[in-house]
């Protein structure tokens, strides 16, 4: 494990099948499309790539089918600098896919999870313990606390496995980040293992019943997330930036940075991966949010998921 810690991600790995259209088709309707692309995606993989490209030592824990999509996804992660020793290749299930319809800078997604639901919580816990024990070379060593390291999980894998993984990561000393995307509720007893919960505004509404649209509703929603037991909360608001609470309970708002929006597909994942990488550097949460805002501003100016995620050098070039 690197001296300043690692980012370990348990999450989805999908092949994205993406096409653009002038408007979303109605039920039973066929509309013309263009710009079809296949692109490596999945919220977990995207977040791992974002963390790695921001300079973090990133490890992916997940599963793919033993098929062409799965092989391509693993190669893509490795090329981005993500360690894939704990990505399992399964014979009994296909690689996950996401079918994306792009329309006027926004997107609609149909997800087929496939192998993303193949791992149990015990599988993830075993991987985390091996990471903390420095067992990547197979040598058994004493497990040390993962202080300074970050663990990220989302909602695209089996929820019971995700809950068990969050508890294990927190117990091992990871800073445990939960991105409830798509919106999903954890068992009540698991929330105390979540050091940071980071939904977008619609996911926040599902979790709390509150849609954060202004300062007052943002404060109420953030407090509702923390009342569940999470250590801290950040809500991403698309073009309105992101929000969190300060030490005194006051609202802290990080504005979105200006860029030409081409495709929002991986913006939230880039934000979280960059936030995690900044966390490894010991930055306070609001500054981690600023790092996420800078990286995601570059991402939305490009087409695709992982291919749109910038390197640290690219972000620094954009913003100086």
N, C-alpha and C positions, 0 to 999 in steps of 0.2 A: 504494500500500500504506500502511495506517495506520502511524503512527510506532511503535506497539507491536507491529506485525505483524498477520497475518491467520490465520484457520483455513481451510485448503483441504481439502475432503473429496472424495475419489473413492469413490463408492459407489452403492448401489442406491437406486432410487426405485420404490416399489410402491404400488399401491392396495390397501389392506387391506379384505377382505370378512369381517366378524366377526359371529359368532352365539354366543349363550350356550345352555348346556344343563345339566341337572342331573347328568348323568354322560356320560363319553366312550362313544360307541357301540362295540359289538363288531363284528367282521367280519360283513358282510351285514345288519346291524341298522340300523333307522331309529329315532331318538329325537326327541322334540319339542324345539324350540328357541324362543328368544325374543330380543328386543333386537337384531335385525339392524341393523348399521350399516356404512357404507362410510367409510373414513377414510384420509387420506394417511399412508403409512408407507414402509418400506424403511430398513434400518439406516443407510445413508449419509445419506439425507435427514433421518432423525430426529436423527442426531448433528449435522448442520449446523444444524437448527432449534434444538436445545438450545444450541449454541454461540452462535448469534445472539441467542437470548432471554436469554442470560447477559451480553450486551453485546459479544460479539466481532464483528469484521468477518469474516463467513463467506462463503465462495465454494463453490458446488457444481459438481463435475465429474461428469457422468453422461449417461445417454441415456434417452429415453422414445420410445414409438411416437407416430405422428401420429394420435392418437385422443383421445376425450373424457377418458379417465383421465390420459393424459400432460399434456394442457392443464391439467387441474385440479391435478395435482401441482405443476406449475411455478408456477401462480398462488398456490398455498398456500405454497410456499417463499418467493416474493417478498413475500407478505403478512407472513411471519415475519421479514423483513429479510435473507434470504439472497440473494446475488447469483447469478443463473442464466445469466450470459453464456456459460458453458461447458457448458450442458446442451444436448445435441444431440437434435433431433427426427428420428426415423428413419421412412421410409416402408416399409421392408422387414420390420419386426418390430413386435410389439405391446408395449405397456407392461407391465412386470412386475406381478404380483399376488401377494398372500399371503392365503390363506384360513385364518382363525383360528377355532378352537373354544375358547370360554371356559367354564371349568368350575371352580367353587369357588375363584375367585381365581387360578387357574393358566391356562395356555393351551397349545394344540397348534397348530402352524402347518404349512401346506403351501405351498411356495413355487414359483411359476412365473416364472423369471427374465426371459424376454422380452428387452427392449432392454438390460437390465443387463449382458448379455454382448456387447453390440455394439461397445464401444470397445476398441481395442488399446492396448498400453502406450505406443506412440508418440503416440497421440492425447492421452493424459493428460500425458505429458512435455511436449508442445507447450503445453498449457494451463498447466502449472505454470511453464514458462519465460516465457510471456506475463504471468502474474501477477507473477512476480518482476521482470520488466522493466518493469512499470507500463504494459503495452501494452493496457489495457482500452479505450483510445480509438483504438487502431490505430497509434499512433506508435511507431516502432522506437527503442528506447533500450538503452543498455548494461545487461546483466544484472548485478544486484548480489546479494550473498548474502542469503538469506531469514532471516537471524539474527533470533530472536525470534518467528518464525512457526511454526505447527503444521500438519502434514499428517496426515490420518487416512484409513486404508483398512481394509476389512473383508473378509469371505470370500464375499460375495454376488455379486461381479462375476467376470469371467474371471480365473483365478488367475495366469496368465502376465502379463496386463496389470497386475494388482495388484503382482506382484513387480517388474516393470519400473518401475512408478510409485513404489514405495517407494525403490528405488535412486536414481532421478532426484531425488526430493524430498530425500533425505539428502544427495546431492551438491550440491544447490542451497542447502543450509543449513537446511532445515526440520527441526524436531523431529518425527521420523516415528513415528507411533503406529499399531500394527497390532492390530486387534481380530479375531482368528481365529474369526469367527462367521458361518455355522456353522463348526465345527472344520475346519481345513485346514492343511496343512503347506507351508511355503515351501521353495524350493530352498535347500540348505545355504549357498550363497554369498550369499544375500540377507539372511540374519539379521543380519549386521553393519551393515546399513542401517537396522535397526529400533532406534530409540532407546527405545521403550517398547512392550512387548507386553502386552495386557490381555484375557485370556480369562476366561470364567466357570469354575466348577469342573468341569463336564463337558467343556468344550472343553480345559481343562488336562489332564484325564485322557487324552483322545485324543492330545494333543501329547506328553505326557511318560510316560504309563502310570501316573501317580500321581493318585489322587483326594484332594484336600486337605480332610481332615475334622477334623484337630486341629492343634495348633501344630507338632508335629514333621513331619507330612506337608505342611503348608503351606510350611515352610522348605525341605524337600526339593524340592517342586514348583517353588518360585520359583527355587531354584538351578539346577534342570534347565532352566528356560526361559532363564535367563541363560547357561547353558553352551552353548546353541544359538548364542549370539552377540549376543543383544539387550542393549542398554545397561542396561535396567531392566525389571522385571516387576511387574504388579499383577494379582491374581486377585480377581474379584468372586465373592461367596459368597451371593448372594440375601439372605435375612433375617439371615444371619450377618455381613453387612458386606463388607469387602474387606481384603486384606492385601498388604504389600510388605516388602522388606528394608531395614533401616537401613544407614547407612554402614559399620557394623561387622559386617554380616551378621545382625543380630538381627531378629526378627520384629516388624513394626509392624502392629497391627490397628486398622482403622477400623470401629467398629460401625455397623450400620444404624440409622437414626434412626426413632423410633416414629411410625407413622401407620397408619390403617385401610386395609388392602389391598383395593382394588376390582379392579384389573387391572394385571398386571405387564408388559404388552406392551412398553412402551418404556423400562423402568427402566434396563436396561444401557446403552442408547443415550444416555439422558439423563445418566447418570453420566459417560460418556466425553466427550460434548459439553461438559458443565460443567467437567470436568477440563481439557479443552483451553483453554477460555476463561480459567480460572484460571492456566494456564501462561503465557498471554500477559501476565499481570500480574506475572510473575516469581516466583510463589509456589513454594516447594519441593514436591516430589511429594506428601508426606503431606498438606499443606494443600490441594493440588489434589484429592486423594481426599476430603477433608472437604467441599469444594465440590460434588463429585459426589454424595456421600451426602445432602447437604441437598436438592439438586435432585431426585434420584430418589425421595426420601421423599414429595415432593409429587406426583410423577408417578404413583406406585402408588395414590394415593388417588383417582384419576380414571379414567374409562373412555376407552379409545382409545389411539392411538399419538401422532401429532403434536399432536392437540388436548389431550392430557393434559400436555404438556411445559410447565413454568411459565416465567414471565419472572423476571428477577432480582428485580424488585420484589415479586413474589409469594413467592419464597423468603425474602427478607428479612422480609416480613410474618409468615411462618410461624415463623421462628426468631429474629427480632429483630436 
